[in-house]
Amino acid sequence: MARENLVKMKCEVCKSINNFTTRNKKKLKEKLVLKKHCKKCKKHTVHKEMK
């Protein structure tokens, strides 16, 4: 994965940074919001992109 396209995902329930994904920053101007599995919560929760 290219490092400039890599973004951190933060769980909205427990506030932990536990997922990484890529996005094309030239095409997508808004921040990503995805439903991903959280290792701490042990369930699928909403994850938002953080800085």
Phi and psi in degrees as GROMACS dihedral restraints (atoms count N, CA, C in turn):
[ dihedral_restraints ]
;  ai    aj    ak    al  type     phi  dphi    fc
    3     4     5     6     1   -74.9    20    10
    4     5     6     7     1   135.4    20    10
    6     7     8     9     1   -67.0    20    10
    7     8     9    10     1   -32.8    20    10
    9    10    11    12     1   -72.6    20    10
   10    11    12    13     1   -18.7    20    10
   12    13    14    15     1   -96.1    20    10
   13    14    15    16     1    -4.8    20    10
   15    16    17    18     1   -79.7    20    10
   16    17    18    19     1   131.9    20    10
   18    19    20    21     1  -129.3    20    10
   19    20    21    22     1   149.2    20    10
   21    22    23    24     1   -88.5    20    10
   22    23    24    25     1   142.9    20    10
   24    25    26    27     1  -114.6    20    10
   25    26    27    28     1   132.3    20    10
   27    28    29    30     1  -114.5    20    10
   28    29    30    31     1   130.3    20    10
   30    31    32    33     1   -69.1    20    10
   31    32    33    34     1   135.3    20    10
   33    34    35    36     1   -80.9    20    10
   34    35    36    37     1   -16.9    20    10
   36    37    38    39     1   -86.1    20    10
   37    38    39    40     1   -56.9    20    10
   39    40    41    42     1  -101.8    20    10
   40    41    42    43     1    -3.9    20    10
   42    43    44    45     1    64.4    20    10
   43    44    45    46     1    25.1    20    10
   45    46    47    48     1   -97.4    20    10
   46    47    48    49     1   147.5    20    10
   48    49    50    51     1   -92.9    20    10
   49    50    51    52     1   106.1    20    10
   51    52    53    54     1  -135.3    20    10
   52    53    54    55     1     3.4    20    10
   54    55    56    57     1  -136.4    20    10
   55    56    57    58     1   149.3    20    10
   57    58    59    60     1  -129.1    20    10
   58    59    60    61     1   144.2    20    10
   60    61    62    63     1  -150.0    20    10
   61    62    63    64     1   175.7    20    10
   63    64    65    66     1  -115.0    20    10
   64    65    66    67     1   155.2    20    10
   66    67    68    69     1  -152.7    20    10
   67    68    69    70     1   150.1    20    10
   69    70    71    72     1   -84.0    20    10
   70    71    72    73     1   106.6    20    10
   72    73    74    75     1   -72.6    20    10
   73    74    75    76     1   -18.1    20    10
   75    76    77    78     1   -77.5    20    10
   76    77    78    79     1   -34.0    20    10
   78    79    80    81     1   -90.8    20    10
   79    80    81    82     1   -41.3    20    10
   81    82    83    84     1  -101.1    20    10
   82    83    84    85     1   108.7    20    10
   84    85    86    87     1   -85.7    20    10
   85    86    87    88     1   -32.2    20    10
   87    88    89    90     1   -84.5    20    10
   88    89    90    91     1   163.9    20    10
   90    91    92    93     1   -76.7    20    10
   91    92    93    94     1   149.5    20    10
   93    94    95    96     1   -75.8    20    10
   94    95    96    97     1   143.6    20    10
   96    97    98    99     1  -133.8    20    10
   97    98    99   100     1   112.2    20    10
   99   100   101   102     1  -129.0    20    10
  100   101   102   103     1   155.0    20    10
  102   103   104   105     1   -97.2    20    10
  103   104   105   106     1   114.0    20    10
  105   106   107   108     1  -131.4    20    10
  106   107   108   109     1   165.3    20    10
  108   109   110   111     1   -81.6    20    10
  109   110   111   112     1   128.6    20    10
  111   112   113   114     1   -99.6    20    10
  112   113   114   115     1   127.4    20    10
  114   115   116   117     1   -70.7    20    10
  115   116   117   118     1   -31.4    20    10
  117   118   119   120     1   -75.6    20    10
  118   119   120   121     1   -46.0    20    10
  120   121   122   123     1   -78.0    20    10
  121   122   123   124     1   -22.1    20    10
  123   124   125   126     1    60.7    20    10
  124   125   126   127     1    38.8    20    10
  126   127   128   129     1  -159.9    20    10
  127   128   129   130     1   171.1    20    10
  129   130   131   132     1   -81.0    20    10
  130   131   132   133     1   125.3    20    10
  132   133   134   135     1  -134.9    20    10
  133   134   135   136     1   169.1    20    10
  135   136   137   138     1   -76.1    20    10
  136   137   138   139     1   130.6    20    10
  138   139   140   141     1  -119.1    20    10
  139   140   141   142     1   132.7    20    10
  141   142   143   144     1  -113.0    20    10
  142   143   144   145     1   148.6    20    10
  144   145   146   147     1   -70.2    20    10
  145   146   147   148     1   138.5    20    10
  147   148   149   150     1  -122.5    20    10
  148   149   150   151     1   168.0    20    10
